[in-house]
Amino acid sequence: MMEYRCFGESDWEASHSLVAQDASRALIYLSDRRDVKDLPILVLGQSHGG
């Protein structure tokens, strides 16, 4: 499971653009892996408030 840089023990300040950027990069990373490349990927989202 990935960790967003704006939550947990991160020093970053939360913003929609940073969370979206992290999620996009995680999806690209996962879809580029050879062991996952041809498999379906399920993306779930959850509100962090606001």
C-alpha positions in Angstrom: 0.0 0.0 0.0 1.3 3.4 -0.9 1.6 6.3 1.5 0.7 9.8 0.4 3.4 12.4 1.2 0.8 14.7 2.8 -0.4 12.3 5.5 0.9 10.3 8.4 4.3 11.4 9.6 5.0 13.4 6.4 6.2 17.0 6.6 4.3 18.0 3.5 1.2 20.1 3.7 -1.8 18.4 2.2 -3.2 19.6 -1.1 -5.5 18.1 -3.8 -2.8 18.4 -6.5 -0.2 16.6 -4.4 -2.5 13.7 -3.5 -3.6 13.4 -7.2 0.0 13.4 -8.3 0.9 10.7 -5.8 -2.1 8.5 -6.9 -1.2 9.0 -10.6 2.4 8.0 -10.0 1.4 5.0 -8.0 -0.9 3.8 -10.8 1.8 4.3 -13.4 4.3 2.5 -11.3 1.9 -0.4 -10.8 0.9 -0.7 -14.4 4.5 -0.7 -15.6 5.4 -3.7 -13.4 5.9 -6.9 -15.5 4.0 -9.0 -12.9 1.0 -6.7 -13.1 1.1 -5.3 -16.6 -1.6 -7.5 -18.2 -3.8 -7.8 -15.1 -6.8 -5.6 -14.2 -6.1 -2.9 -11.6 -8.8 -1.8 -9.2 -8.5 1.7 -7.9 -10.4 2.7 -4.7 -10.7 6.2 -3.3 -11.6 7.6 0.1 -12.1 11.1 1.3 -9.6 12.4 3.7 -12.0 15.0 4.9 -12.6 18.6 3.8 
